[in-house]
Amino acid sequence: MSIKAPKGTKDILPSEIKNWQLIELKAKEIFDKANFKEIRTPIFEDTNLFKRGVGDTTDIVNKEMYTFEKSDRSLTLRPENTAGVVRAYLEHNFYRESPPLKFWYFGPMFRYERPQAGRQRQFHQIGVEMFGIQDATADAECIMLAVEFLKSLGLNDLVVEINSLGCNTCRKEYKEELKKAIAPFLDGLCEDCKSRFEKNPLRILDCKNETCNKLFEENNLKAKVSGIKLCPECAQHYANLKTYLDALNIKYTENTFLVRGLDYYTKTVFEIKSNNLGSQNAVCGGGRYDGLVETLGGPKTPAVGFAMGVERLNSLIPQVEDTKIDYFVVSDNQTEAIKLTSKLRELGFKAEFDYNSRKFAKQLEKASKVANYAIIIGEDEINNNYLTLKDLNTSEQKKVSLEELIK
């Protein structure tokens, strides 16, 4: 029986890699312009980092983490990267520097969930994290950067949804209102929602269980709760965000039931959806997490960020065509072929030769498939110190010296 890639993982083949390289290149261009610095954290961390940071009422911590024991220590493959970046922010004393501290990342994440289109057990995320700015300018910049990045990939039909979850004071009354509305239907909800009912009832609004969603719709649950009543400070923050987005000409809709799937969010949360394939797909999500740095042992620090799945992005953008190499060296003299190929590569060209020194006809056949030009070095060329340059698109060919070719 042949060995295959584990379920929920996928090889990124050479025919697909151009898209991935384009996505990473655009991320670097856009984020560098805004002075975000790239950071690369380990793909596994202490398990407690995610339990404390992501939250014990999330599906990620309860069901989806890949956790293993090593030398009496519990380690977990990272299911998301915000907690890891916060850990690095604290460990390397970035909080002592003048704000803002701005980071971006690209890398694999791991969650044990049912594989489906655009979602794997090993998947990749691009994200940004910004520390030290309390004002909603930071929230607006993150949304602006996400929109600019997605547009740079050709995703123009975007829908930005925003909401404010307020602070703990704001949410206290809303949680009780939500529990009161949900209580009559509690027995019909999934076990996760029953657990969330006491710990964090807002997370019930983010449940993906079909039975729960059907129950909410049939009983018009969302119409029975008024939404979070923001305190004056949080209300002003949210109003400022909308003012900044208007100034940036970023169109948005307000979704009072947008809560996101992680426990650490406060105030601003947002999602960006794309209609590129006809049906709406969430391609980016993020928000503010002002309490996370403190939760993980650091000083009180405002922070905001977002993440987006690369697999989902890749499914929405056109396939980048692979380009041909510049030169294919055709020769029955391997020494001359490898010398010229090396020289061309030193000069910055993409070049290859036939490793098996097959007949000229076979070499030219291969050259026409992979290169724009063939450089022929036969017995006449060697004896008379010239090269034959053949344009494989027009079939025109001419004699040139090595010096002419280099020029």
C-alpha positions as CSV (number, residue, x, y, z in Angstrom):
1,M,0.0,0.0,0.0
2,S,1.4,3.4,-1.0
3,I,2.0,6.1,1.6
4,K,-0.1,9.2,1.0
5,A,-0.2,12.6,2.6
6,P,-2.2,12.6,5.9
7,K,-5.9,13.4,5.7
8,G,-6.4,17.2,5.9
9,T,-3.0,18.0,4.4
10,K,-2.1,18.9,0.8
11,D,1.1,19.0,-1.3
12,I,1.6,22.4,-2.9
13,L,2.9,21.3,-6.3
14,P,5.2,23.2,-8.6
15,S,2.3,24.0,-10.9
16,E,0.6,25.8,-8.0
17,I,3.5,27.5,-6.3
18,K,3.5,30.6,-8.5
19,N,0.2,31.7,-6.8
20,W,1.6,31.1,-3.4
21,Q,4.7,33.1,-4.2
22,L,2.5,35.9,-5.6
23,I,0.4,36.0,-2.4
24,E,3.5,36.2,-0.2
25,L,5.1,38.8,-2.5
26,K,2.1,41.1,-2.4
27,A,1.9,40.7,1.4
28,K,5.5,41.8,1.8
29,E,4.9,44.8,-0.6
30,I,1.7,46.0,1.1
31,F,2.8,45.5,4.7
32,D,6.3,46.8,4.2
33,K,4.9,50.1,2.9
34,A,3.0,50.5,6.2
35,N,6.2,49.7,8.2
36,F,5.0,46.3,9.5
37,K,8.0,44.0,10.2
38,E,7.9,40.3,9.4
39,I,8.1,37.9,12.4
40,R,8.5,34.1,12.3
41,T,7.5,32.3,15.5
42,P,7.9,28.5,16.2
43,I,5.2,26.2,14.8
44,F,4.7,24.7,18.3
45,E,4.4,26.4,21.6
46,D,3.6,25.6,25.2
47,T,0.0,24.3,25.4
48,N,-0.9,26.8,28.1
49,L,-0.2,29.7,25.8
50,F,-3.2,28.7,23.7
51,K,-5.4,27.7,26.6
52,R,-4.9,31.1,28.3
53,G,-4.7,33.1,25.1
54,V,-7.3,31.7,22.7
55,G,-9.8,30.8,25.4
56,D,-11.1,27.5,26.9
57,T,-14.6,28.0,25.5
58,T,-13.4,27.9,21.9
59,D,-13.6,24.9,19.6
60,I,-9.9,25.4,18.8
61,V,-8.8,24.7,22.4
62,N,-11.5,22.2,23.2
63,K,-11.4,20.0,20.1
64,E,-9.0,21.1,17.4
65,M,-5.5,21.4,18.9
66,Y,-2.7,19.0,18.0
67,T,-1.1,18.5,21.4
68,F,1.7,16.1,22.4
69,E,3.9,15.4,25.4
70,K,7.7,15.6,25.3
71,S,9.9,15.3,28.3
72,D,6.9,15.9,30.7
73,R,6.0,19.1,28.9
74,S,2.8,19.7,26.9
75,L,3.4,21.2,23.5
76,T,0.9,22.2,20.8
77,L,1.2,22.9,17.1
78,R,0.0,26.4,16.7
79,P,-3.7,26.6,15.7
80,E,-3.4,30.4,15.1
81,N,-0.6,32.9,15.4
82,T,-1.8,35.8,17.5
83,A,-1.0,34.1,20.8
84,G,2.5,33.2,19.5
85,V,3.2,36.8,18.4
86,V,2.1,38.1,21.8
87,R,4.4,35.7,23.5
88,A,7.3,36.9,21.3
89,Y,6.3,40.5,22.0
90,L,6.6,39.8,25.8
91,E,9.6,37.5,25.7
92,H,11.7,40.0,23.7
93,N,10.6,43.1,25.6
94,F,9.1,44.9,22.6
95,Y,6.6,46.5,25.1
96,R,9.5,48.7,26.3
97,E,9.8,50.3,22.9
98,S,7.8,53.3,21.7
99,P,4.5,52.3,20.2
100,P,3.3,51.3,17.7
101,L,4.9,47.9,17.4
102,K,3.8,46.3,14.1
103,F,4.3,42.8,12.8
104,W,3.2,40.6,10.0
105,Y,3.5,36.8,9.5
106,F,3.0,34.0,6.9
107,G,3.1,30.4,7.9
108,P,1.4,27.0,8.5
109,M,-1.2,26.5,11.3
110,F,-2.8,23.2,12.5
111,R,-6.3,22.4,13.6
112,Y,-8.0,19.0,13.8
113,E,-11.3,19.6,12.0
114,R,-13.2,18.1,9.1
115,P,-11.4,18.8,5.9
116,Q,-13.4,20.7,3.3
117,A,-12.9,23.0,0.3
118,G,-10.5,25.8,1.3
119,R,-10.0,24.3,4.8
120,Q,-7.4,21.8,5.8
121,R,-5.9,20.4,9.0
122,Q,-2.6,22.0,8.0
123,F,-3.4,25.4,6.6
124,H,-1.6,28.6,6.1
125,Q,-2.3,32.1,7.3
126,I,-1.2,35.6,6.6
127,G,-1.8,38.1,9.4
128,V,-0.8,41.3,11.0
129,E,-0.6,42.4,14.7
130,M,-0.3,46.0,16.0
131,F,0.5,46.8,19.6
132,G,0.3,50.0,21.7
133,I,-2.3,52.1,20.0
134,Q,-5.6,52.7,21.8
135,D,-7.2,54.9,19.2
136,A,-9.4,53.4,16.4
137,T,-6.8,54.7,13.9
138,A,-5.1,51.3,14.5
139,D,-8.3,49.4,13.8
140,A,-8.9,51.4,10.6
141,E,-5.3,50.9,9.4
142,C,-5.6,47.1,9.8
143,I,-8.9,47.0,7.8
144,M,-7.3,49.3,5.2
145,L,-4.3,47.1,4.8
146,A,-6.4,44.0,4.5
147,V,-8.6,45.6,1.8
148,E,-5.5,46.9,-0.1
149,F,-3.8,43.5,0.1
150,L,-6.9,41.7,-1.2
151,K,-7.4,44.2,-4.0
152,S,-3.7,43.8,-5.0
153,L,-4.6,40.1,-5.7
154,G,-7.6,41.1,-7.9
155,L,-10.3,40.6,-5.3
156,N,-12.3,43.8,-5.8
157,D,-15.9,42.7,-5.0
158,L,-15.4,42.9,-1.2
159,V,-17.8,43.3,1.7
160,V,-16.5,44.6,5.0
161,E,-18.6,43.8,8.1
162,I,-17.8,45.5,11.4
163,N,-19.1,45.4,14.9
164,S,-18.1,46.4,18.4
165,L,-18.1,43.9,21.3
166,G,-17.4,46.7,23.7
167,C,-15.5,46.0,27.0
168,N,-16.3,43.7,29.8
169,T,-18.6,46.3,31.4
170,C,-20.6,46.7,28.1
171,R,-21.0,43.0,27.6
172,K,-22.2,42.2,31.1
173,E,-25.8,43.4,30.6
174,Y,-25.9,41.9,27.1
175,K,-24.7,38.5,28.2
176,E,-27.6,38.4,30.7
177,E,-30.0,39.5,28.0
178,L,-28.7,36.8,25.6
179,K,-28.9,34.1,28.3
180,K,-32.5,35.0,29.0
181,A,-33.4,34.8,25.3
182,I,-31.5,31.5,24.8
183,A,-32.6,29.7,28.1
184,P,-36.0,28.4,26.7
185,F,-34.1,26.6,23.9
186,L,-31.0,25.4,25.8
187,D,-32.0,21.7,25.8
188,G,-32.1,21.7,22.0
189,L,-28.6,23.3,21.6
190,C,-25.4,21.3,21.0
191,E,-23.2,20.3,24.0
192,D,-20.7,23.1,23.1
193,C,-23.3,25.8,23.3
194,K,-24.6,24.4,26.6
195,S,-21.1,24.8,27.9
196,R,-20.7,28.3,26.5
197,F,-24.1,29.3,28.0
198,E,-22.4,30.0,31.4
199,K,-18.8,30.7,30.4
200,N,-19.3,32.9,27.3
201,P,-22.8,33.1,25.8
202,L,-21.6,35.4,23.1
203,R,-19.8,32.5,21.5
204,I,-23.2,30.8,21.0
205,L,-23.8,33.3,18.2
206,D,-20.7,32.0,16.4
207,C,-21.8,28.3,16.6
208,K,-21.4,26.4,13.3
209,N,-23.7,23.5,14.3
210,E,-26.6,23.2,11.8
211,T,-29.1,22.2,14.5
212,C,-28.3,25.3,16.6
213,N,-28.5,27.6,13.6
214,K,-31.8,26.1,12.5
215,L,-33.2,26.5,16.1
216,F,-32.1,30.2,16.1
217,E,-33.8,30.9,12.8
218,E,-37.0,29.1,13.5
219,N,-37.4,31.0,16.8
220,N,-36.1,34.3,15.5
221,L,-33.6,34.4,18.4
222,K,-31.5,37.3,17.0
223,A,-34.6,39.5,16.9
224,K,-35.1,38.9,20.6
225,V,-31.8,40.6,21.7
226,S,-31.1,44.2,21.2
227,G,-27.3,44.1,20.7
228,I,-24.5,45.3,23.0
229,K,-25.2,48.6,24.7
230,L,-21.8,50.3,24.5
231,C,-20.4,52.4,27.3
232,P,-19.5,56.0,26.3
233,E,-15.8,55.2,25.8
234,C,-16.5,52.1,23.6
235,A,-19.3,54.0,21.7
236,Q,-16.9,56.8,20.9
237,H,-14.2,54.3,19.8
238,Y,-16.7,52.6,17.4
239,A,-17.9,56.0,16.1
240,N,-14.3,57.0,15.4
241,L,-13.7,53.8,13.5
242,K,-16.6,54.5,11.2
243,T,-15.4,58.1,10.7
244,Y,-12.0,56.8,9.7
245,L,-13.4,54.2,7.3
246,D,-15.6,56.8,5.7
247,A,-12.5,59.0,5.2
248,L,-10.7,56.1,3.6
249,N,-13.7,55.4,1.3
250,I,-14.0,51.9,2.6
251,K,-17.5,50.7,2.3
252,Y,-18.8,48.6,5.3
253,T,-21.9,47.2,6.8
254,E,-22.6,46.8,10.5
255,N,-23.4,43.3,11.8
256,T,-24.4,43.4,15.4
257,F,-24.2,39.7,15.7
258,L,-20.6,39.4,14.4
259,V,-18.6,38.0,17.4
260,R,-15.7,36.0,15.7
261,G,-14.6,32.7,17.0
262,L,-12.0,33.6,19.7
263,D,-12.4,34.7,23.3
264,Y,-9.8,37.4,23.4
265,Y,-11.7,40.0,21.2
266,T,-12.8,43.3,22.7
267,K,-14.3,46.4,21.0
268,T,-13.8,46.2,17.2
269,V,-14.3,42.9,15.3
270,F,-14.5,42.7,11.5
271,E,-14.7,40.2,8.6
272,I,-14.1,40.8,4.9
273,K,-16.0,38.7,2.4
274,S,-15.4,38.2,-1.3
275,N,-17.9,37.5,-4.0
276,N,-15.3,36.5,-6.6
277,L,-16.6,33.0,-7.2
278,G,-20.3,34.1,-7.2
279,S,-21.0,32.9,-3.6
280,Q,-19.8,34.9,-0.7
281,N,-16.6,33.7,1.0
282,A,-15.1,35.1,4.2
283,V,-11.4,35.7,3.4
284,C,-10.3,37.8,6.4
285,G,-11.2,38.2,10.0
286,G,-9.8,40.2,12.9
287,G,-10.3,42.7,15.6
288,R,-9.1,44.3,18.8
289,Y,-7.7,42.3,21.7
290,D,-6.8,44.8,24.4
291,G,-6.7,42.3,27.2
292,L,-4.6,39.5,25.7
293,V,-1.1,40.9,26.5
294,E,-2.1,41.3,30.1
295,T,-3.7,37.9,30.2
296,L,-0.4,36.4,29.2
297,G,1.6,38.2,31.9
298,G,2.5,41.5,30.3
299,P,1.5,45.1,31.0
300,K,-1.9,46.4,29.9
301,T,-1.5,46.9,26.1
302,P,-4.0,47.8,23.4
303,A,-3.7,45.6,20.3
304,V,-5.4,44.8,17.1
305,G,-4.9,42.5,14.1
306,F,-6.3,40.2,11.5
307,A,-5.6,36.9,9.7
308,M,-6.6,35.4,6.4
309,G,-6.4,31.8,5.1
310,V,-4.0,31.4,2.1
311,E,-5.8,28.3,0.8
312,R,-9.0,30.3,0.6
313,L,-7.3,33.2,-1.1
314,N,-5.6,30.8,-3.6
315,S,-9.0,29.4,-4.6
316,L,-10.3,32.9,-5.4
317,I,-7.5,34.3,-7.6
318,P,-6.6,33.2,-11.2
319,Q,-3.9,30.6,-11.7
320,V,-0.6,32.3,-12.5
321,E,0.9,30.7,-15.6
322,D,4.4,29.2,-15.3
323,T,7.0,31.0,-17.5
324,K,9.5,29.4,-19.7
325,I,13.3,29.6,-19.0
326,D,15.5,31.8,-21.0
327,Y,17.9,29.3,-22.6
328,F,18.3,25.6,-23.1
329,V,21.8,24.5,-24.1
330,V,21.7,21.8,-26.8
331,S,25.0,19.9,-27.2
332,D,26.6,16.5,-27.4
333,N,29.6,17.8,-25.5
334,Q,28.6,17.7,-21.8
335,T,31.6,19.7,-20.6
336,E,30.8,22.6,-22.9
337,A,27.1,22.4,-22.1
338,I,27.5,22.6,-18.4
339,K,30.1,25.3,-18.6
340,L,27.9,27.6,-20.7
341,T,24.8,26.8,-18.6
342,S,26.8,27.8,-15.5
343,K,27.9,31.0,-17.2
344,L,24.4,32.0,-18.2
345,R,23.1,31.4,-14.6
346,E,25.9,33.6,-13.3
347,L,24.7,36.4,-15.6
348,G,21.2,36.1,-14.1
349,F,19.5,34.0,-16.8
350,K,17.4,30.9,-16.3
351,A,19.2,28.2,-18.1
352,E,19.3,24.4,-18.4
353,F,21.0,21.7,-20.5
354,D,20.3,18.0,-21.4
355,Y,21.8,15.9,-18.6
356,N,21.7,12.7,-20.7
357,S,23.2,14.2,-23.9
358,R,20.5,12.7,-26.1
359,K,20.4,13.2,-29.9
360,F,20.0,16.8,-31.0
361,A,16.4,16.3,-32.2
362,K,15.3,15.1,-28.8
363,Q,17.1,18.0,-27.1
364,L,15.5,20.6,-29.4
365,E,12.1,19.0,-28.7
366,K,12.6,19.4,-25.0
367,A,14.0,22.9,-25.5
368,S,10.9,24.0,-27.4
369,K,8.7,23.0,-24.4
370,V,10.6,24.7,-21.6
371,A,12.7,27.6,-23.1
372,N,12.4,30.7,-25.3
373,Y,15.8,30.2,-26.9
374,A,18.1,27.2,-27.7
375,I,21.9,27.6,-27.8
376,I,23.4,24.9,-30.0
377,I,27.0,23.8,-29.4
378,G,27.9,21.2,-32.0
379,E,31.2,20.1,-33.5
380,D,31.2,23.0,-36.0
381,E,30.5,25.5,-33.3
382,I,33.3,24.2,-31.1
383,N,35.8,24.1,-34.0
384,N,35.0,27.6,-35.3
385,N,34.4,29.2,-31.8
386,Y,30.8,30.4,-32.2
387,L,27.3,29.4,-30.9
388,T,24.1,28.9,-32.8
389,L,21.2,30.9,-31.2
390,K,17.7,29.6,-32.1
391,D,14.5,31.5,-31.3
392,L,12.1,28.7,-30.4
393,N,9.1,30.9,-30.9
394,T,9.9,32.0,-34.5
395,S,12.4,29.2,-35.5
396,E,14.9,31.9,-36.6
397,Q,18.5,31.1,-35.8
398,K,21.9,32.9,-36.2
399,K,25.5,32.4,-35.4
400,V,26.9,34.5,-32.5
401,S,30.0,34.6,-30.4
402,L,29.9,34.1,-26.7
403,E,30.7,37.7,-26.2
404,E,27.8,38.8,-28.4
405,L,25.5,36.4,-26.6
406,I,26.5,37.9,-23.2
407,K,25.9,41.4,-24.4
